[in-house]
Amino acid sequence: MPQQAQVFIHYGPYDICGIVDHKESRLQGLQTVLREDGHAVNLVPIKYWNVVEIWVNGEMVYKCDIRTLDYGGDGKLDDRCQEACQAVMDAY
């Protein structure tokens, strides 16, 4: 695996207390886990609601509902973050 992979996190808006917007707070743990593994993380807002897609080398390697990610935190106890990190590692 390369020393540092370019990882693109495509994320859509989701409903928070009646307001639909792109929020990065649920992506904090995911970003932390990927950066700790040495990857460069780029956030890309998309129009599809409630979705997170992780792209590596032009290929989608992981997808989940953004609402299933833990709010804030470091991602170490979030199963979804661990699954996503493993999917990035398996892409090589």
PDB file of N, CA, C and O in Angstrom:
ATOM      1  N   MET A   1       0.850  -1.176   0.000  1.00  0.00           N
ATOM      2  CA  MET A   1       0.000   0.000   0.000  1.00  0.00           C
ATOM      3  C   MET A   1       0.890   1.232   0.000  1.00  0.00           C
ATOM      4  O   MET A   1       1.926   1.256   0.665  1.00  0.00           O
ATOM      5  N   PRO A   2       0.492   2.246  -0.739  1.00  0.00           N
ATOM      6  CA  PRO A   2       1.295   3.468  -0.755  1.00  0.00           C
ATOM      7  C   PRO A   2       1.364   4.111   0.628  1.00  0.00           C
ATOM      8  O   PRO A   2       0.506   3.899   1.485  1.00  0.00           O
ATOM      9  N   GLN A   3       2.397   4.889   0.808  1.00  0.00           N
ATOM     10  CA  GLN A   3       2.589   5.584   2.084  1.00  0.00           C
ATOM     11  C   GLN A   3       1.364   6.415   2.434  1.00  0.00           C
ATOM     12  O   GLN A   3       0.909   6.421   3.577  1.00  0.00           O
ATOM     13  N   GLN A   4       0.834   7.117   1.431  1.00  0.00           N
ATOM     14  CA  GLN A   4      -0.318   7.981   1.687  1.00  0.00           C
ATOM     15  C   GLN A   4      -1.262   7.919   0.496  1.00  0.00           C
ATOM     16  O   GLN A   4      -0.886   8.276  -0.620  1.00  0.00           O
ATOM     17  N   ALA A   5      -2.479   7.468   0.732  1.00  0.00           N
ATOM     18  CA  ALA A   5      -3.482   7.389  -0.318  1.00  0.00           C
ATOM     19  C   ALA A   5      -4.366   8.629  -0.280  1.00  0.00           C
ATOM     20  O   ALA A   5      -4.597   9.204   0.783  1.00  0.00           O
ATOM     21  N   GLN A   6      -4.854   9.031  -1.435  1.00  0.00           N
ATOM     22  CA  GLN A   6      -5.838  10.114  -1.518  1.00  0.00           C
ATOM     23  C   GLN A   6      -7.219   9.487  -1.324  1.00  0.00           C
ATOM     24  O   GLN A   6      -7.671   8.700  -2.156  1.00  0.00           O
ATOM     25  N   VAL A   7      -7.870   9.833  -0.248  1.00  0.00           N
ATOM     26  CA  VAL A   7      -9.196   9.301   0.070  1.00  0.00           C
ATOM     27  C   VAL A   7     -10.199  10.439  -0.050  1.00  0.00           C
ATOM     28  O   VAL A   7     -10.028  11.503   0.545  1.00  0.00           O
ATOM     29  N   PHE A   8     -11.245  10.198  -0.827  1.00  0.00           N
ATOM     30  CA  PHE A   8     -12.295  11.200  -1.009  1.00  0.00           C
ATOM     31  C   PHE A   8     -13.551  10.720  -0.297  1.00  0.00           C
ATOM     32  O   PHE A   8     -14.072   9.645  -0.596  1.00  0.00           O
ATOM     33  N   ILE A   9     -14.030  11.518   0.643  1.00  0.00           N
ATOM     34  CA  ILE A   9     -15.264  11.207   1.358  1.00  0.00           C
ATOM     35  C   ILE A   9     -16.361  12.069   0.751  1.00  0.00           C
ATOM     36  O   ILE A   9     -16.384  13.285   0.942  1.00  0.00           O
ATOM     37  N   HIS A  10     -17.264  11.434   0.021  1.00  0.00           N
ATOM     38  CA  HIS A  10     -18.419  12.118  -0.549  1.00  0.00           C
ATOM     39  C   HIS A  10     -19.542  12.001   0.474  1.00  0.00           C
ATOM     40  O   HIS A  10     -19.886  10.900   0.902  1.00  0.00           O
ATOM     41  N   TYR A  11     -20.110  13.132   0.863  1.00  0.00           N
ATOM     42  CA  TYR A  11     -21.144  13.094   1.900  1.00  0.00           C
ATOM     43  C   TYR A  11     -22.310  14.003   1.517  1.00  0.00           C
ATOM     44  O   TYR A  11     -22.130  15.088   0.963  1.00  0.00           O
ATOM     45  N   GLY A  12     -23.491  13.527   1.828  1.00  0.00           N
ATOM     46  CA  GLY A  12     -24.696  14.277   1.500  1.00  0.00           C
ATOM     47  C   GLY A  12     -25.282  14.973   2.712  1.00  0.00           C
ATOM     48  O   GLY A  12     -24.840  14.760   3.841  1.00  0.00           O
ATOM     49  N   PRO A  13     -26.273  15.802   2.469  1.00  0.00           N
ATOM     50  CA  PRO A  13     -26.946  16.486   3.574  1.00  0.00           C
ATOM     51  C   PRO A  13     -27.818  15.512   4.367  1.00  0.00           C
ATOM     52  O   PRO A  13     -28.231  14.470   3.858  1.00  0.00           O
ATOM     53  N   TYR A  14     -28.082  15.864   5.597  1.00  0.00           N
ATOM     54  CA  TYR A  14     -29.021  15.092   6.402  1.00  0.00           C
ATOM     55  C   TYR A  14     -29.779  16.025   7.325  1.00  0.00           C
ATOM     56  O   TYR A  14     -29.363  17.157   7.566  1.00  0.00           O
ATOM     57  N   ASP A  15     -30.894  15.538   7.835  1.00  0.00           N
ATOM     58  CA  ASP A  15     -31.819  16.335   8.647  1.00  0.00           C
ATOM     59  C   ASP A  15     -31.343  16.396  10.093  1.00  0.00           C
ATOM     60  O   ASP A  15     -31.157  15.368  10.744  1.00  0.00           O
ATOM     61  N   ILE A  16     -31.148  17.624  10.585  1.00  0.00           N
ATOM     62  CA  ILE A  16     -30.807  17.851  11.987  1.00  0.00           C
ATOM     63  C   ILE A  16     -31.829  18.837  12.541  1.00  0.00           C
ATOM     64  O   ILE A  16     -31.799  20.022  12.208  1.00  0.00           O
ATOM     65  N   CYS A  17     -32.727  18.352  13.379  1.00  0.00           N
ATOM     66  CA  CYS A  17     -33.746  19.194  14.017  1.00  0.00           C
ATOM     67  C   CYS A  17     -34.535  20.008  12.982  1.00  0.00           C
ATOM     68  O   CYS A  17     -34.805  21.190  13.194  1.00  0.00           O
ATOM     69  N   GLY A  18     -34.894  19.384  11.887  1.00  0.00           N
ATOM     70  CA  GLY A  18     -35.707  20.052  10.873  1.00  0.00           C
ATOM     71  C   GLY A  18     -34.919  20.876   9.870  1.00  0.00           C
ATOM     72  O   GLY A  18     -35.513  21.493   8.986  1.00  0.00           O
ATOM     73  N   ILE A  19     -33.601  20.903   9.983  1.00  0.00           N
ATOM     74  CA  ILE A  19     -32.754  21.642   9.039  1.00  0.00           C
ATOM     75  C   ILE A  19     -31.926  20.634   8.251  1.00  0.00           C
ATOM     76  O   ILE A  19     -31.188  19.835   8.828  1.00  0.00           O
ATOM     77  N   VAL A  20     -32.055  20.680   6.937  1.00  0.00           N
ATOM     78  CA  VAL A  20     -31.289  19.786   6.072  1.00  0.00           C
ATOM     79  C   VAL A  20     -30.083  20.552   5.548  1.00  0.00           C
ATOM     80  O   VAL A  20     -30.217  21.578   4.881  1.00  0.00           O
ATOM     81  N   ASP A  21     -28.894  20.025   5.868  1.00  0.00           N
ATOM     82  CA  ASP A  21     -27.671  20.712   5.462  1.00  0.00           C
ATOM     83  C   ASP A  21     -26.516  19.719   5.453  1.00  0.00           C
ATOM     84  O   ASP A  21     -26.606  18.645   6.047  1.00  0.00           O
ATOM     85  N   HIS A  22     -25.435  20.085   4.778  1.00  0.00           N
ATOM     86  CA  HIS A  22     -24.195  19.317   4.811  1.00  0.00           C
ATOM     87  C   HIS A  22     -23.483  19.652   6.123  1.00  0.00           C
ATOM     88  O   HIS A  22     -23.080  20.794   6.341  1.00  0.00           O
ATOM     89  N   LYS A  23     -23.333  18.675   6.973  1.00  0.00           N
ATOM     90  CA  LYS A  23     -22.635  18.855   8.246  1.00  0.00           C
ATOM     91  C   LYS A  23     -21.472  17.882   8.309  1.00  0.00           C
ATOM     92  O   LYS A  23     -21.611  16.715   7.944  1.00  0.00           O
ATOM     93  N   GLU A  24     -20.339  18.357   8.768  1.00  0.00           N
ATOM     94  CA  GLU A  24     -19.140  17.527   8.835  1.00  0.00           C
ATOM     95  C   GLU A  24     -18.917  16.913  10.215  1.00  0.00           C
ATOM     96  O   GLU A  24     -17.968  16.150  10.394  1.00  0.00           O
ATOM     97  N   SER A  25     -19.757  17.224  11.183  1.00  0.00           N
ATOM     98  CA  SER A  25     -19.539  16.763  12.550  1.00  0.00           C
ATOM     99  C   SER A  25     -19.592  15.235  12.667  1.00  0.00           C
ATOM    100  O   SER A  25     -18.875  14.665  13.490  1.00  0.00           O
ATOM    101  N   ARG A  26     -20.409  14.573  11.880  1.00  0.00           N
ATOM    102  CA  ARG A  26     -20.460  13.110  11.925  1.00  0.00           C
ATOM    103  C   ARG A  26     -19.290  12.464  11.191  1.00  0.00           C
ATOM    104  O   ARG A  26     -19.079  11.257  11.300  1.00  0.00           O
ATOM    105  N   LEU A  27     -18.540  13.250  10.456  1.00  0.00           N
ATOM    106  CA  LEU A  27     -17.391  12.735   9.711  1.00  0.00           C
ATOM    107  C   LEU A  27     -16.082  12.886  10.480  1.00  0.00           C
ATOM    108  O   LEU A  27     -15.038  12.419  10.023  1.00  0.00           O
ATOM    109  N   GLN A  28     -16.129  13.524  11.624  1.00  0.00           N
ATOM    110  CA  GLN A  28     -14.925  13.810  12.401  1.00  0.00           C
ATOM    111  C   GLN A  28     -14.154  12.534  12.763  1.00  0.00           C
ATOM    112  O   GLN A  28     -12.942  12.472  12.557  1.00  0.00           O
ATOM    113  N   GLY A  29     -14.828  11.536  13.287  1.00  0.00           N
ATOM    114  CA  GLY A  29     -14.170  10.286  13.664  1.00  0.00           C
ATOM    115  C   GLY A  29     -13.609   9.546  12.465  1.00  0.00           C
ATOM    116  O   GLY A  29     -12.514   8.987  12.529  1.00  0.00           O
ATOM    117  N   LEU A  30     -14.358   9.542  11.374  1.00  0.00           N
ATOM    118  CA  LEU A  30     -13.914   8.886  10.144  1.00  0.00           C
ATOM    119  C   LEU A  30     -12.648   9.537   9.608  1.00  0.00           C
ATOM    120  O   LEU A  30     -11.706   8.849   9.214  1.00  0.00           O
ATOM    121  N   GLN A  31     -12.628  10.858   9.595  1.00  0.00           N
ATOM    122  CA  GLN A  31     -11.440  11.580   9.140  1.00  0.00           C
ATOM    123  C   GLN A  31     -10.236  11.283  10.035  1.00  0.00           C
ATOM    124  O   GLN A  31      -9.126  11.077   9.545  1.00  0.00           O
ATOM    125  N   THR A  32     -10.460  11.263  11.330  1.00  0.00           N
ATOM    126  CA  THR A  32      -9.373  11.017  12.283  1.00  0.00           C
ATOM    127  C   THR A  32      -8.758   9.639  12.074  1.00  0.00           C
ATOM    128  O   THR A  32      -7.536   9.503  12.026  1.00  0.00           O
ATOM    129  N   VAL A  33      -9.599   8.623  11.950  1.00  0.00           N
ATOM    130  CA  VAL A  33      -9.115   7.254  11.771  1.00  0.00           C
ATOM    131  C   VAL A  33      -8.320   7.128  10.472  1.00  0.00           C
ATOM    132  O   VAL A  33      -7.260   6.502  10.455  1.00  0.00           O
ATOM    133  N   LEU A  34      -8.817   7.711   9.399  1.00  0.00           N
ATOM    134  CA  LEU A  34      -8.117   7.624   8.112  1.00  0.00           C
ATOM    135  C   LEU A  34      -6.800   8.395   8.132  1.00  0.00           C
ATOM    136  O   LEU A  34      -5.798   7.928   7.590  1.00  0.00           O
ATOM    137  N   ARG A  35      -6.798   9.557   8.745  1.00  0.00           N
ATOM    138  CA  ARG A  35      -5.564  10.350   8.819  1.00  0.00           C
ATOM    139  C   ARG A  35      -4.506   9.668   9.695  1.00  0.00           C
ATOM    140  O   ARG A  35      -3.313   9.747   9.402  1.00  0.00           O
ATOM    141  N   GLU A  36      -4.937   9.006  10.757  1.00  0.00           N
ATOM    142  CA  GLU A  36      -3.996   8.287  11.615  1.00  0.00           C
ATOM    143  C   GLU A  36      -3.324   7.143  10.870  1.00  0.00           C
ATOM    144  O   GLU A  36      -2.206   6.751  11.202  1.00  0.00           O
ATOM    145  N   ASP A  37      -4.006   6.610   9.865  1.00  0.00           N
ATOM    146  CA  ASP A  37      -3.415   5.560   9.026  1.00  0.00           C
ATOM    147  C   ASP A  37      -2.537   6.140   7.925  1.00  0.00           C
ATOM    148  O   ASP A  37      -1.973   5.393   7.126  1.00  0.00           O
ATOM    149  N   GLY A  38      -2.416   7.467   7.875  1.00  0.00           N
ATOM    150  CA  GLY A  38      -1.521   8.102   6.925  1.00  0.00           C
ATOM    151  C   GLY A  38      -2.140   8.519   5.611  1.00  0.00           C
ATOM    152  O   GLY A  38      -1.418   8.833   4.665  1.00  0.00           O
ATOM    153  N   HIS A  39      -3.461   8.532   5.526  1.00  0.00           N
ATOM    154  CA  HIS A  39      -4.132   8.904   4.286  1.00  0.00           C
ATOM    155  C   HIS A  39      -4.444  10.393   4.245  1.00  0.00           C
ATOM    156  O   HIS A  39      -4.679  11.014   5.282  1.00  0.00           O
ATOM    157  N   ALA A  40      -4.445  10.959   3.056  1.00  0.00           N
ATOM    158  CA  ALA A  40      -4.890  12.340   2.853  1.00  0.00           C
ATOM    159  C   ALA A  40      -6.394  12.290   2.609  1.00  0.00           C
ATOM    160  O   ALA A  40      -6.856  11.591   1.707  1.00  0.00           O
ATOM    161  N   VAL A  41      -7.146  13.018   3.400  1.00  0.00           N
ATOM    162  CA  VAL A  41      -8.609  12.970   3.339  1.00  0.00           C
ATOM    163  C   VAL A  41      -9.147  14.252   2.721  1.00  0.00           C
ATOM    164  O   VAL A  41      -8.779  15.355   3.124  1.00  0.00           O
ATOM    165  N   ASN A  42     -10.023  14.087   1.736  1.00  0.00           N
ATOM    166  CA  ASN A  42     -10.680  15.213   1.061  1.00  0.00           C
ATOM    167  C   ASN A  42     -12.185  15.043   1.191  1.00  0.00           C
ATOM    168  O   ASN A  42     -12.719  13.976   0.889  1.00  0.00           O
ATOM    169  N   LEU A  43     -12.867  16.084   1.635  1.00  0.00           N
ATOM    170  CA  LEU A  43     -14.325  16.052   1.768  1.00  0.00           C
ATOM    171  C   LEU A  43     -14.970  16.645   0.526  1.00  0.00           C
ATOM    172  O   LEU A  43     -14.577  17.710   0.050  1.00  0.00           O
ATOM    173  N   VAL A  44     -15.972  15.931   0.008  1.00  0.00           N
ATOM    174  CA  VAL A  44     -16.674  16.365  -1.198  1.00  0.00           C
ATOM    175  C   VAL A  44     -18.175  16.322  -0.922  1.00  0.00           C
ATOM    176  O   VAL A  44     -18.739  15.233  -0.813  1.00  0.00           O
ATOM    177  N   PRO A  45     -18.843  17.482  -0.805  1.00  0.00           N
ATOM    178  CA  PRO A  45     -20.292  17.474  -0.607  1.00  0.00           C
ATOM    179  C   PRO A  45     -21.003  16.999  -1.880  1.00  0.00           C
ATOM    180  O   PRO A  45     -20.631  17.376  -2.991  1.00  0.00           O
ATOM    181  N   ILE A  46     -22.025  16.170  -1.695  1.00  0.00           N
ATOM    182  CA  ILE A  46     -22.841  15.692  -2.815  1.00  0.00           C
ATOM    183  C   ILE A  46     -24.301  15.981  -2.513  1.00  0.00           C
ATOM    184  O   ILE A  46     -24.635  16.368  -1.393  1.00  0.00           O
ATOM    185  N   LYS A  47     -25.169  15.800  -3.484  1.00  0.00           N
ATOM    186  CA  LYS A  47     -26.579  16.174  -3.310  1.00  0.00           C
ATOM    187  C   LYS A  47     -27.448  15.076  -2.714  1.00  0.00           C
ATOM    188  O   LYS A  47     -28.574  15.356  -2.304  1.00  0.00           O
ATOM    189  N   TYR A  48     -26.967  13.835  -2.651  1.00  0.00           N
ATOM    190  CA  TYR A  48     -27.797  12.728  -2.188  1.00  0.00           C
ATOM    191  C   TYR A  48     -27.882  12.713  -0.667  1.00  0.00           C
ATOM    192  O   TYR A  48     -26.863  12.720   0.024  1.00  0.00           O
ATOM    193  N   TRP A  49     -29.105  12.692  -0.157  1.00  0.00           N
ATOM    194  CA  TRP A  49     -29.355  12.755   1.286  1.00  0.00           C
ATOM    195  C   TRP A  49     -28.834  11.520   2.009  1.00  0.00           C
ATOM    196  O   TRP A  49     -28.869  10.410   1.478  1.00  0.00           O
ATOM    197  N   ASN A  50     -28.348  11.732   3.236  1.00  0.00           N
ATOM    198  CA  ASN A  50     -28.038  10.686   4.215  1.00  0.00           C
ATOM    199  C   ASN A  50     -26.971   9.690   3.775  1.00  0.00           C
ATOM    200  O   ASN A  50     -26.950   8.567   4.278  1.00  0.00           O
ATOM    201  N   VAL A  51     -26.102  10.054   2.873  1.00  0.00           N
ATOM    202  CA  VAL A  51     -25.149   9.082   2.350  1.00  0.00           C
ATOM    203  C   VAL A  51     -23.705   9.525   2.576  1.00  0.00           C
ATOM    204  O   VAL A  51     -23.386  10.714   2.548  1.00  0.00           O
ATOM    205  N   VAL A  52     -22.844   8.535   2.800  1.00  0.00           N
ATOM    206  CA  VAL A  52     -21.391   8.733   2.835  1.00  0.00           C
ATOM    207  C   VAL A  52     -20.790   7.678   1.916  1.00  0.00           C
ATOM    208  O   VAL A  52     -21.074   6.488   2.047  1.00  0.00           O
ATOM    209  N   GLU A  53     -19.961   8.127   0.990  1.00  0.00           N
ATOM    210  CA  GLU A  53     -19.253   7.228   0.096  1.00  0.00           C
ATOM    211  C   GLU A  53     -17.764   7.517   0.225  1.00  0.00           C
ATOM    212  O   GLU A  53     -17.354   8.676   0.293  1.00  0.00           O
ATOM    213  N   ILE A  54     -16.967   6.473   0.259  1.00  0.00           N
ATOM    214  CA  ILE A  54     -15.520   6.641   0.300  1.00  0.00           C
ATOM    215  C   ILE A  54     -14.945   6.145  -1.016  1.00  0.00           C
ATOM    216  O   ILE A  54     -15.165   5.007  -1.431  1.00  0.00           O
ATOM    217  N   TRP A  55     -14.199   7.037  -1.659  1.00  0.00           N
ATOM    218  CA  TRP A  55     -13.614   6.756  -2.969  1.00  0.00           C
ATOM    219  C   TRP A  55     -12.096   6.744  -2.864  1.00  0.00           C
ATOM    220  O   TRP A  55     -11.494   7.627  -2.253  1.00  0.00           O
ATOM    221  N   VAL A  56     -11.493   5.738  -3.466  1.00  0.00           N
ATOM    222  CA  VAL A  56     -10.039   5.618  -3.549  1.00  0.00           C
ATOM    223  C   VAL A  56      -9.695   5.205  -4.974  1.00  0.00           C
ATOM    224  O   VAL A  56     -10.251   4.234  -5.488  1.00  0.00           O
ATOM    225  N   ASN A  57      -8.794   5.923  -5.611  1.00  0.00           N
ATOM    226  CA  ASN A  57      -8.374   5.631  -6.987  1.00  0.00           C
ATOM    227  C   ASN A  57      -9.552   5.568  -7.956  1.00  0.00           C
ATOM    228  O   ASN A  57      -9.582   4.714  -8.841  1.00  0.00           O
ATOM    229  N   GLY A  58     -10.517   6.464  -7.793  1.00  0.00           N
ATOM    230  CA  GLY A  58     -11.655   6.526  -8.699  1.00  0.00           C
ATOM    231  C   GLY A  58     -12.678   5.423  -8.512  1.00  0.00           C
ATOM    232  O   GLY A  58     -13.562   5.256  -9.352  1.00  0.00           O
ATOM    233  N   GLU A  59     -12.578   4.671  -7.432  1.00  0.00           N
ATOM    234  CA  GLU A  59     -13.493   3.563  -7.175  1.00  0.00           C
ATOM    235  C   GLU A  59     -14.120   3.724  -5.795  1.00  0.00           C
ATOM    236  O   GLU A  59     -13.433   4.019  -4.817  1.00  0.00           O
ATOM    237  N   MET A  60     -15.435   3.527  -5.730  1.00  0.00           N
ATOM    238  CA  MET A  60     -16.110   3.592  -4.440  1.00  0.00           C
ATOM    239  C   MET A  60     -15.813   2.295  -3.680  1.00  0.00           C
ATOM    240  O   MET A  60     -16.121   1.204  -4.161  1.00  0.00           O
ATOM    241  N   VAL A  61     -15.215   2.421  -2.494  1.00  0.00           N
ATOM    242  CA  VAL A  61     -14.839   1.239  -1.718  1.00  0.00           C
ATOM    243  C   VAL A  61     -15.731   1.028  -0.493  1.00  0.00           C
ATOM    244  O   VAL A  61     -15.713  -0.045   0.110  1.00  0.00           O
ATOM    245  N   TYR A  62     -16.509   2.045  -0.124  1.00  0.00           N
ATOM    246  CA  TYR A  62     -17.374   1.917   1.055  1.00  0.00           C
ATOM    247  C   TYR A  62     -18.523   2.906   0.957  1.00  0.00           C
ATOM    248  O   TYR A  62     -18.367   4.013   0.441  1.00  0.00           O
ATOM    249  N   LYS A  63     -19.695   2.487   1.466  1.00  0.00           N
ATOM    250  CA  LYS A  63     -20.868   3.355   1.469  1.00  0.00           C
ATOM    251  C   LYS A  63     -21.703   3.029   2.700  1.00  0.00           C
ATOM    252  O   LYS A  63     -21.880   1.862   3.052  1.00  0.00           O
ATOM    253  N   CYS A  64     -22.218   4.077   3.356  1.00  0.00           N
ATOM    254  CA  CYS A  64     -23.113   3.880   4.493  1.00  0.00           C
ATOM    255  C   CYS A  64     -24.003   5.103   4.667  1.00  0.00           C
ATOM    256  O   CYS A  64     -23.830   6.119   3.993  1.00  0.00           O
ATOM    257  N   ASP A  65     -24.947   4.987   5.576  1.00  0.00           N
ATOM    258  CA  ASP A  65     -25.837   6.088   5.935  1.00  0.00           C
ATOM    259  C   ASP A  65     -25.076   6.987   6.911  1.00  0.00           C
ATOM    260  O   ASP A  65     -24.570   6.507   7.926  1.00  0.00           O
ATOM    261  N   ILE A  66     -24.992   8.262   6.621  1.00  0.00           N
ATOM    262  CA  ILE A  66     -24.229   9.195   7.458  1.00  0.00           C
ATOM    263  C   ILE A  66     -24.777   9.243   8.887  1.00  0.00           C
ATOM    264  O   ILE A  66     -24.036   9.530   9.827  1.00  0.00           O
ATOM    265  N   ARG A  67     -26.062   8.964   9.047  1.00  0.00           N
ATOM    266  CA  ARG A  67     -26.678   9.025  10.377  1.00  0.00           C
ATOM    267  C   ARG A  67     -26.250   7.872  11.275  1.00  0.00           C
ATOM    268  O   ARG A  67     -26.495   7.913  12.480  1.00  0.00           O
ATOM    269  N   THR A  68     -25.606   6.829  10.706  1.00  0.00           N
ATOM    270  CA  THR A  68     -25.135   5.716  11.531  1.00  0.00           C
ATOM    271  C   THR A  68     -23.741   5.964  12.102  1.00  0.00           C
ATOM    272  O   THR A  68     -23.281   5.210  12.959  1.00  0.00           O
ATOM    273  N   LEU A  69     -23.066   7.015  11.634  1.00  0.00           N
ATOM    274  CA  LEU A  69     -21.759   7.364  12.191  1.00  0.00           C
ATOM    275  C   LEU A  69     -21.950   8.088  13.518  1.00  0.00           C
ATOM    276  O   LEU A  69     -22.900   8.852  13.688  1.00  0.00           O
ATOM    277  N   ASP A  70     -21.036   7.840  14.460  1.00  0.00           N
ATOM    278  CA  ASP A  70     -21.106   8.515  15.748  1.00  0.00           C
ATOM    279  C   ASP A  70     -20.854  10.004  15.575  1.00  0.00           C
ATOM    280  O   ASP A  70     -20.029  10.415  14.759  1.00  0.00           O
ATOM    281  N   TYR A  71     -21.561  10.794  16.336  1.00  0.00           N
ATOM    282  CA  TYR A  71     -21.414  12.248  16.304  1.00  0.00           C
ATOM    283  C   TYR A  71     -20.152  12.648  17.051  1.00  0.00           C
ATOM    284  O   TYR A  71     -20.003  12.323  18.229  1.00  0.00           O
ATOM    285  N   GLY A  72     -19.236  13.350  16.381  1.00  0.00           N
ATOM    286  CA  GLY A  72     -17.983  13.767  17.011  1.00  0.00           C
ATOM    287  C   GLY A  72     -17.122  12.573  17.340  1.00  0.00           C
ATOM    288  O   GLY A  72     -17.290  11.503  16.754  1.00  0.00           O
ATOM    289  N   GLY A  73     -16.217  12.738  18.252  1.00  0.00           N
ATOM    290  CA  GLY A  73     -15.378  11.633  18.695  1.00  0.00           C
ATOM    291  C   GLY A  73     -14.197  11.368  17.782  1.00  0.00           C
ATOM    292  O   GLY A  73     -13.976  12.069  16.795  1.00  0.00           O
ATOM    293  N   ASP A  74     -13.434  10.323  18.143  1.00  0.00           N
ATOM    294  CA  ASP A  74     -12.220  10.012  17.399  1.00  0.00           C
ATOM    295  C   ASP A  74     -12.364   8.815  16.463  1.00  0.00           C
ATOM    296  O   ASP A  74     -11.413   8.474  15.759  1.00  0.00           O
ATOM    297  N   GLY A  75     -13.516   8.177  16.440  1.00  0.00           N
ATOM    298  CA  GLY A  75     -13.779   7.080  15.521  1.00  0.00           C
ATOM    299  C   GLY A  75     -13.248   5.731  15.952  1.00  0.00           C
ATOM    300  O   GLY A  75     -13.509   4.732  15.282  1.00  0.00           O
ATOM    301  N   LYS A  76     -12.516   5.668  17.042  1.00  0.00           N
ATOM    302  CA  LYS A  76     -11.915   4.404  17.458  1.00  0.00           C
ATOM    303  C   LYS A  76     -12.940   3.395  17.965  1.00  0.00           C
ATOM    304  O   LYS A  76     -12.719   2.188  17.860  1.00  0.00           O
ATOM    305  N   LEU A  77     -14.042   3.865  18.506  1.00  0.00           N
ATOM    306  CA  LEU A  77     -15.078   2.961  19.012  1.00  0.00           C
ATOM    307  C   LEU A  77     -16.265   2.835  18.056  1.00  0.00           C
ATOM    308  O   LEU A  77     -17.228   2.126  18.347  1.00  0.00           O
ATOM    309  N   ASP A  78     -16.194   3.515  16.929  1.00  0.00           N
ATOM    310  CA  ASP A  78     -17.278   3.486  15.945  1.00  0.00           C
ATOM    311  C   ASP A  78     -17.013   2.364  14.936  1.00  0.00           C
ATOM    312  O   ASP A  78     -16.044   2.411  14.179  1.00  0.00           O
ATOM    313  N   ASP A  79     -17.890   1.357  14.940  1.00  0.00           N
ATOM    314  CA  ASP A  79     -17.716   0.211  14.044  1.00  0.00           C
ATOM    315  C   ASP A  79     -17.708   0.620  12.581  1.00  0.00           C
ATOM    316  O   ASP A  79     -16.960   0.057  11.783  1.00  0.00           O
ATOM    317  N   ARG A  80     -18.536   1.599  12.221  1.00  0.00           N
ATOM    318  CA  ARG A  80     -18.587   2.062  10.822  1.00  0.00           C
ATOM    319  C   ARG A  80     -17.245   2.663  10.393  1.00  0.00           C
ATOM    320  O   ARG A  80     -16.802   2.437   9.267  1.00  0.00           O
ATOM    321  N   CYS A  81     -16.613   3.408  11.258  1.00  0.00           N
ATOM    322  CA  CYS A  81     -15.308   3.999  10.940  1.00  0.00           C
ATOM    323  C   CYS A  81     -14.262   2.912  10.737  1.00  0.00           C
ATOM    324  O   CYS A  81     -13.427   3.006   9.838  1.00  0.00           O
ATOM    325  N   GLN A  82     -14.310   1.895  11.562  1.00  0.00           N
ATOM    326  CA  GLN A  82     -13.361   0.794  11.422  1.00  0.00           C
ATOM    327  C   GLN A  82     -13.593   0.020  10.128  1.00  0.00           C
ATOM    328  O   GLN A  82     -12.639  -0.378   9.459  1.00  0.00           O
ATOM    329  N   GLU A  83     -14.871  -0.196   9.774  1.00  0.00           N
ATOM    330  CA  GLU A  83     -15.200  -0.867   8.510  1.00  0.00           C
ATOM    331  C   GLU A  83     -14.697  -0.055   7.319  1.00  0.00           C
ATOM    332  O   GLU A  83     -14.139  -0.609   6.371  1.00  0.00           O
ATOM    333  N   ALA A  84     -14.895   1.247   7.374  1.00  0.00           N
ATOM    334  CA  ALA A  84     -14.473   2.124   6.273  1.00  0.00           C
ATOM    335  C   ALA A  84     -12.959   2.125   6.137  1.00  0.00           C
ATOM    336  O   ALA A  84     -12.432   2.075   5.025  1.00  0.00           O
ATOM    337  N   CYS A  85     -12.261   2.181   7.258  1.00  0.00           N
ATOM    338  CA  CYS A  85     -10.804   2.166   7.236  1.00  0.00           C
ATOM    339  C   CYS A  85     -10.291   0.867   6.648  1.00  0.00           C
ATOM    340  O   CYS A  85      -9.336   0.874   5.871  1.00  0.00           O
ATOM    341  N   GLN A  86     -10.906  -0.239   7.002  1.00  0.00           N
ATOM    342  CA  GLN A  86     -10.521  -1.538   6.445  1.00  0.00           C
ATOM    343  C   GLN A  86     -10.802  -1.602   4.948  1.00  0.00           C
ATOM    344  O   GLN A  86     -10.019  -2.187   4.199  1.00  0.00           O
ATOM    345  N   ALA A  87     -11.897  -1.014   4.507  1.00  0.00           N
ATOM    346  CA  ALA A  87     -12.222  -0.983   3.080  1.00  0.00           C
ATOM    347  C   ALA A  87     -11.174  -0.206   2.287  1.00  0.00           C
ATOM    348  O   ALA A  87     -10.828  -0.590   1.170  1.00  0.00           O
ATOM    349  N   VAL A  88     -10.667   0.888   2.862  1.00  0.00           N
ATOM    350  CA  VAL A  88      -9.607   1.660   2.217  1.00  0.00           C
ATOM    351  C   VAL A  88      -8.331   0.835   2.136  1.00  0.00           C
ATOM    352  O   VAL A  88      -7.651   0.840   1.110  1.00  0.00           O
ATOM    353  N   MET A  89      -8.001   0.124   3.212  1.00  0.00           N
ATOM    354  CA  MET A  89      -6.806  -0.718   3.225  1.00  0.00           C
ATOM    355  C   MET A  89      -6.927  -1.853   2.198  1.00  0.00           C
ATOM    356  O   MET A  89      -5.947  -2.204   1.541  1.00  0.00           O
ATOM    357  N   ASP A  90      -8.133  -2.424   2.062  1.00  0.00           N
ATOM    358  CA  ASP A  90      -8.363  -3.521   1.126  1.00  0.00           C
ATOM    359  C   ASP A  90      -8.348  -3.056  -0.331  1.00  0.00           C
ATOM    360  O   ASP A  90      -8.253  -3.882  -1.240  1.00  0.00           O
ATOM    361  N   ALA A  91      -8.440  -1.762  -0.560  1.00  0.00           N
ATOM    362  CA  ALA A  91      -8.459  -1.236  -1.922  1.00  0.00           C
ATOM    363  C   ALA A  91      -7.107  -1.402  -2.599  1.00  0.00           C
ATOM    364  O   ALA A  91      -6.998  -1.220  -3.811  1.00  0.00           O
ATOM    365  N   TYR A  92      -6.076  -1.744  -1.834  1.00  0.00           N
ATOM    366  CA  TYR A  92      -4.728  -1.889  -2.410  1.00  0.00           C
ATOM    367  C   TYR A  92      -4.317  -3.311  -2.455  1.00  0.00           C
ATOM    368  O   TYR A  92      -3.215  -3.621  -2.907  1.00  0.00           O
TER     369      TYR A  92
END
